[in-house]
Amino acid sequence: MSKEEFRIVGKSIPPRELFDKVTGRFQYVGDLSAELYGKILRVPFPHARIKHIDTSKVEKLSGVEAV
């Protein structure tokens, strides 16, 4: 095996987003804004096994991103 095969092994590589973080252009999760709402459907029976949930009505509504 030649040394050319291992030219990166053992060397530190600067992170790709380093320049953006230093200049202030990097966007963190707290910088992002989104108006998303959610609803949790709880089962009225403890330890119940859910076999199927019909989501067809919800998927037809406008503005629904994911179910």
C-alpha positions in Angstrom: 0.0 0.0 0.0 1.4 3.3 -1.0 1.2 6.6 1.1 -0.9 8.1 -1.7 -3.9 5.8 -0.7 -3.9 7.3 2.9 -3.4 11.0 2.2 -6.4 12.0 4.4 -6.1 9.4 7.2 -4.6 11.0 10.3 -5.1 14.6 9.2 -7.7 17.0 10.6 -10.2 18.3 8.1 -11.9 21.6 8.7 -15.7 21.5 8.8 -17.5 22.6 5.6 -19.7 25.0 7.4 -16.8 26.7 9.3 -16.6 29.8 7.0 -20.4 30.3 7.2 -20.4 30.1 11.0 -17.5 32.6 11.3 -19.1 35.1 8.9 -22.6 34.8 10.5 -24.3 33.3 7.4 -24.9 29.9 9.0 -28.5 29.3 9.9 -29.1 27.4 13.1 -32.4 25.7 13.9 -33.4 28.6 16.1 -33.0 31.0 13.2 -35.6 29.1 11.1 -39.3 29.9 11.3 -42.2 27.7 10.4 -45.8 27.9 11.2 -46.6 24.2 11.8 -49.4 22.9 14.0 -49.9 19.4 15.2 -52.4 17.3 17.0 -51.8 14.1 18.9 -54.5 11.4 18.8 -54.6 9.5 22.0 -56.1 6.1 22.4 -58.7 5.8 25.1 -57.7 2.2 25.9 -54.5 1.6 27.8 -52.1 -0.9 26.2 -54.3 -1.0 23.1 -52.7 -2.2 19.8 -53.5 0.2 17.0 -54.0 -1.8 13.7 -55.1 1.0 11.4 -55.8 4.8 11.4 -57.8 6.2 8.5 -56.0 9.4 7.4 -57.7 9.8 4.0 -59.9 12.8 5.2 -57.0 14.6 6.7 -54.8 14.2 3.7 -57.5 15.8 1.5 -57.4 19.1 3.5 -55.6 22.0 2.1 -52.4 23.0 3.8 -51.6 19.6 5.3 -47.9 18.8 4.9 -47.7 15.3 6.5 -49.8 12.8 8.4 
